[in-house]
Amino acid sequence: MKTAVRSTVPRRGSTYVLILGLSAVIMTMALGAMALARLQARRGRATADVAHARLCAHAALQMGRLLIKTDADWRDHYPNGTWHADVPTGRGAASLQVVDPGDGNLADDDLEPVVLTGTGTRGLATQKMRVTLLAEAKAFGCLQTALHADNDLDFNNCTVQCDQTISANTDVDASSADIYADAEAASDVDGATYHGTTTAGVDARSMPNPTTVFNTYEGRGAWIPQWAIPWDDGARTIAEVVFSPGRNPYWPGTTNPQGIYYVPCEGQDVCIRDCRIVGTLVLRNAGPNTRIEGSVNWQPAVENYPALLVEGNLTFHQSAAALDEEALARNFNPAHTPYAGQSDGDILDCYPSRIKGLIYVQNDAFAGASTHTVHGVIVVGNTFTANPGGLLNLRYDARFLNDPPPAFFERIDMKVAEGSYQRVVD
């Protein structure tokens, strides 16, 4: 009997199946690797698109800042809203929107902030960046000193007390006068009675444009016809009254929230005497003998605004005596115009005779033989003359330099508000 012997040679069919299985595994792995590579490539492209879109958004903001810097009239030339849309930028596109966040009007106020929003796109990616720009006004050089004349300062047998510099774009001349202040002039400083430093040959200080000054405040103020102001002793006389945002004594019912009142004087003299003013008076085409007399307590209603603007000449002839309610039988702190936050109905109060604020005189200014106290800045378009016997007491206020009023700055720089750069997510 023969014993059967089992063959140990593998069957060819099973080997083939094994090979097919391995091939399928290898193919699946390869396809998976390819898919993973494509996914990684897409993610890489998406990441690159986002980064590029963000750069486009930044570029849009820089375009806006450049336009603002290089066009002095940009507020008039560009709308409140979209300035640029889908401008090709590299391999993407940039859009820019500029808005006034307060009232939506870019052109109505040069000192209002603006918000720039830059949008960048590339592929399917969109990125937005935003920044706020604040207005920073650069004051005219005349506001750097307590008293400045575009021509000369002439002091004749008088006294000047000042805690800062006085200056002229031509000469400063002191004849038998005591000048307790530093004096500077673009040409010469003459005289030997200076008790501070004297400097000649300085650069002339820049001055505002008179037309711009008067048009600006006339446009913002309430009108008072000159014939509504009483005629007394050869002049339209503003006397023994209160002016303020809540009170117009000569044109009842017409007030101004900023306390700005302008008078078309038509060449007639104006006298301001024995009154309290919380506001800005604008005297257009004032007569040559326009003047301030007696006891006057005066300050602007808006802190950095002028107190007085005179298109013509002005003579200071104030009194050092206090503004006395009882002596004048007038109440100068009624409910509509409190003094230092206090009002009453009696006539028992007194107020210091002084002007706090900026005074601008287009032509010549004169100081008479009395005591004149001004806390602020005096700017004169021609010559300032202090006559014998007078005391000019000046205290400089730097707010007009650091925060100049409308029409008293030569340019506006738009600066990035600290911490305002930010990414915007819709």
URLIN-V649160 format. One record per pair of residues at least 24 apart in sequence whose ideal C-beta (glycine too) atoms are under 7 Angstrom apart, sorted by the first residue. I is the first residue (numbers start at 1). J is the second residue. Records with the same first field share a line. If there is no record, write none. Layout:
I=J, J
This chain:
46=125
49=122, 123, 124, 125
50=125, 127
52=90, 91, 92, 122
53=92, 120, 121, 122, 125, 126, 127
54=120, 127
55=120
56=89, 90, 92, 93, 94, 120, 121, 122
57=94, 118, 119, 120, 127, 128, 129
58=118, 129
59=89, 94
60=84, 94, 95, 96, 118, 119, 120
61=116, 118, 129, 131
63=96
64=96, 98, 116
68=414
75=106, 107, 110
76=107
78=106
80=104, 105, 106
91=122
92=120, 121, 122
93=121
94=118, 120
95=119
110=135, 412
111=135, 137
117=424
128=423, 424
129=423, 424
130=422, 424
131=416, 420, 421
132=417, 420
133=414, 415, 416, 417
134=415, 417
135=412, 414
136=412, 413, 415
137=404, 409, 412
138=409, 410, 411, 413
139=400, 401, 404, 408, 409
140=206, 207, 208, 408, 409, 410
141=205, 206
142=205, 206, 207, 379
143=377, 400, 401, 404, 408
144=205, 401
146=377, 394, 396
147=378, 384, 394
148=205, 379
149=380, 382, 383, 384
150=207, 380, 381, 382
151=382, 383
152=383
153=384
154=383, 385
155=179, 386
156=386, 387, 388
157=388
158=386, 387, 388, 389, 390, 392
159=391
160=386, 392
161=393, 394
162=394
163=395, 396
164=396
167=205
169=204, 205
206=410
208=407, 408
210=362, 381
212=407
213=309, 360, 407
214=282, 284, 309, 311
216=406, 407
217=260, 262, 280, 282, 309
218=262, 282, 284
220=258, 260
221=256, 260, 261, 262, 282
222=248, 254, 255, 256, 260, 261
223=262
224=248, 250, 251, 261, 263
226=263, 264, 265, 266, 268
229=263
234=269
235=269, 270, 271, 289
236=265, 268, 269, 270
237=271, 273
238=270, 272, 275
239=273, 274, 275
240=274, 275, 328, 330
241=275
242=275, 276, 332, 334, 337
243=277, 278, 279
244=278, 279, 301, 336, 337
245=279, 301
246=336, 337
247=336, 337
258=301, 302, 305
259=300, 301
272=296
274=323, 328
276=323, 332, 351
278=337
280=305, 306, 307
281=308
282=309
283=309, 310, 311
284=311
285=311, 312
286=310, 311, 312
287=312
288=312, 313
289=315
290=314
291=315, 317
292=316, 317, 318
293=317, 318
294=319
295=319, 321, 322, 323, 353
296=323, 353, 355
297=323, 351, 352, 353, 354
298=355, 356, 357
299=356, 357
300=357
303=399
304=399, 400, 403, 405
305=405
306=357, 358, 359, 360, 405
307=355, 356, 357, 358, 359
308=359
309=360
310=361, 362
311=362
312=362, 363
313=361, 363, 364, 365
314=361, 365
315=366, 368
316=366, 367, 368, 372
317=368, 370
318=353, 370, 371, 372
319=353, 370
320=353, 371
321=353
322=350, 351, 352, 353
323=350, 351, 353
324=350
325=349, 350
358=400, 405
367=392
376=400
